[in-house]
Amino acid sequence: MATPLVVSEVAKSFTMHLRGGVRLPVMSNVAFSVKAGECLVLGGPSGIGKSSLLKMVYGNYGVDSGQILIDHDGRLVDLAAADPRTVLAVRRVTLGYVSQFLRTVPRVAAVDVVAEPLTARGIDAAEAGARAQEMLARLNLPRELWQLPPATFSGGEQQRVNIARGFITDHRILLLDEPTASLDAKNRAVVVGMIAEKKAAGVALLGIFHDEDVRERVADHIVDVSAFSPRKAAA
């Protein structure tokens, strides 16, 4: 499918349980699509809901209405209405996600953290480990850290493990939430190159990049999320 991700008429609100159940509108009439081989960037000021929107697309946050259509194994799946089993199947095969924060099982080595998405898909452990080492080397993570748990790493080192884990698979859609935020210039350039390779391979990327230089280098289109904010409409 030439357009593997379509978001249509999505609305979202949060219930403030500590304020008597008041419902706080977050966004409405969200609509965009991402074609294969392009990177669409979510723009707008901090706090407008960009990360929340990524979580909706990934299925971590439910939506009040609308559709989030994913081309999964040759059929359209609406993640906004899908059951948990289907959501997990889509994530395993089709929809990848690189968050701002690395969450791993304690005491698991960094190389195994990176290899896990491959072994979960049935790839031989030796091959998965070799590919994980290649990714960590490309991202300039010192070899002496590969067998250590990432919880002991600096923020930038953890983020490189996170990026390696997210980019090691062949998901057709990849969500990126500030992947370069904790990186130095050398490793930001590496990630920009990795994004270019994903685009060349026909992957559809949806991301958030506050670094203006990175954003200009990777974005094919920018969607201003504030256009979907009820706060803007009320202004």
SULSULWO-V649278 format. One record per pair of residues at least 6 apart in sequence whose C-alpha atoms are under 7 Angstrom apart, sorted by the first residue. I is the first residue (numbers start at 0). J is the second residue. If there is no record, write none. Layout:
I:J
I:J
This chain:
0:70
1:34
1:35
2:32
2:33
2:34
2:35
3:33
3:34
3:35
3:69
3:70
4:32
4:33
4:68
4:69
4:70
5:31
5:32
5:33
5:67
5:68
5:69
6:29
6:30
6:31
6:32
6:66
6:67
6:68
7:29
7:30
7:31
7:65
7:66
7:67
8:28
8:29
8:30
8:65
8:66
9:27
9:28
9:29
9:30
9:62
9:64
9:65
9:66
10:26
10:27
10:28
10:29
10:62
10:63
10:64
10:65
11:24
11:25
11:26
11:27
11:62
11:63
12:22
12:23
12:24
12:25
12:26
12:63
13:22
13:23
13:24
14:20
14:21
14:22
14:23
15:21
15:22
24:229
25:228
25:229
26:227
26:228
26:229
27:227
27:228
27:229
28:227
29:227
33:39
33:203
34:203
35:201
35:202
35:203
36:198
36:199
36:200
36:201
36:202
36:203
37:198
37:203
37:204
37:219
38:203
38:204
38:205
38:217
38:218
38:219
38:220
39:204
39:205
39:206
39:218
39:219
39:220
39:221
40:205
40:206
40:207
40:218
40:220
40:221
40:222
41:49
41:206
41:207
41:221
41:222
41:223
41:224
42:207
42:221
42:222
42:223
42:224
43:223
43:224
43:225
47:224
47:225
49:224
50:176
53:174
54:60
55:61
55:62
56:67
58:78
58:86
61:79
62:79
66:77
66:79
67:77
67:78
67:79
68:75
68:76
68:77
68:78
69:75
69:76
69:77
70:76
71:89
71:93
78:86
92:170
93:170
93:171
93:172
94:170
94:171
94:172
94:173
95:165
95:170
95:172
95:173
95:174
96:165
96:173
96:174
96:175
97:161
97:162
97:165
97:174
97:175
97:176
97:178
98:175
98:176
98:178
99:176
99:177
99:178
101:157
101:158
101:161
105:148
106:148
107:148
108:145
108:146
108:147
108:148
108:149
109:145
109:146
109:147
109:148
109:149
109:160
110:128
110:131
110:132
110:145
110:146
111:128
112:164
113:131
113:160
113:163
113:164
114:127
114:128
114:131
114:164
116:168
117:127
117:168
118:124
118:127
134:163
135:160
135:163
138:159
138:186
138:189
140:156
149:157
154:181
155:181
155:182
158:181
162:178
171:202
171:203
172:202
172:203
172:204
173:203
173:204
173:205
174:204
174:205
174:206
175:205
175:206
175:207
176:206
176:207
177:207
177:208
177:209
179:187
191:217
208:214
225:231
